[in-house]
Amino acid sequence: MTMTGIDSRHCNELLSDQDGDYRTADGPKRWMARSFPTVSFYRQFAWNVYRSSRIARQGKYGNQRWSETSFEVMQSLESVGVRFEVTGLRHLGDLTTPCVLIGNHMSMLETIVLPAIIQPIRDVTFVVKQSLMDYPVFRHILRTRDPIAVSRENPREDFKRVMTEGAERLAKGVSIVVFPQTTRSDSFDPGTFNSIGVKLAARAKVPVVPIALQTDAWGNGKWIKDLGPIDPRKTVRFAFGEPIAIEGRGDRQQQAVIDFIATKLDRWNAGT
């Protein structure tokens, strides 16, 4: 079953249908959105963030609201012509335990949109850079999500924090999304893809789920890195792999995650 035509009122129910994947439905686009996709999108995005931040400051920004507002961002991108393809959601539904989701990192888009996809299926939070916790307005939203913040300036301290706080979240039934690349990149370099996600899963005795993603439709900005141009000619893709149980040091499982991501990206880049 393929899920199409999802609206915000039904996103929780439809995205939790483990038998289906999601693809953006065809539909007309307004002239403003077609002609000025970046301006049109950020106008919607700014209002979403402002409204969500206000709700967060009131202490009312819970899991469902997070998923719904995240889905609204996804809809805003679709409204300017960006198409989405999401596959492998059934793998999340098959799990009976929390997991560590490990993906490559291309843009701000995955951090904003993944809650719309994952949260309706299972509780989740992210490992994020500390600077996001200090963003004006946006910080109020992010802090309600109980993320694990790392500085990326002291690798040893970051590792300890992820291992300690990550194990605590997983013990509470909250899955964790980790982007092990040191920086965001349109290309995938396995040499920069560290094993922190696999090590966390091994410590917490939970499986990992690989995520291959292609999100360069939301570009990196020249002046503000997180707020770059929107290119509706590019399709956004998320592929979730089968859960992988960690054995021993996890070397084979780390390679399996890398192989899954690399294979998907190669196919997408080749147009297959």
Buried (B, 14 or more C-beta within 10 A) or exposed (E): EEBBEBEBEEBBEBBBBEEBBBBBEEEEBEEEBEEBBBEBBBEBBEEBBEEBBBBBEEEEBEBEBBBBBBBBBBBBBBBBBBBBBBBBBBBBEEBEEBBBBBBBBBBBBBBBBBBBBBBBBBBBBBBBBEEBEEBEBBBBBBBBBBBBBBEEEEEEEBBEBBBEBBBEBBEEEBBBBBBBBEEBBEEBEBEEBBBBBBBBBBBBEBBBBBBBBBBBBBBBEEEEBBBBBBBBEBBBBBBBBEBBEBEEEBEEBBEBBBEBBBEBBEEBEEEE
